[in-house]
């Protein structure tokens, strides 16, 4: 930034051949600032996504524990009706789908070394 200010002062005469170079440098500086702003916004958005993924992971873990507790309670109670069996199978299938979706998202991002 300081170098650009020095160049601006040097090439301040519009008739100087360096003024075209100065204009390009100013555009580059503007593009760098725009890029910095966009990268900052992107980083903020990615942080929010990371927070949501962590929240989903925590909630899914809790759901797994709850489903297992339900399965254990049903097993301890003895036989269940076909409707209860079907409802439990539906919950397990939904949970498997969520786990597969989470794994697909996880696979998109390389693990940290």
HELIX and SHEET records of a PDB file:
HELIX    1   1 UNK A    2  UNK A   10  1                                   9    
HELIX    2   2 UNK A   18  UNK A   77  1                                  60    
HELIX    3   3 UNK A   82  UNK A  108  1                                  27    
END                                                                             
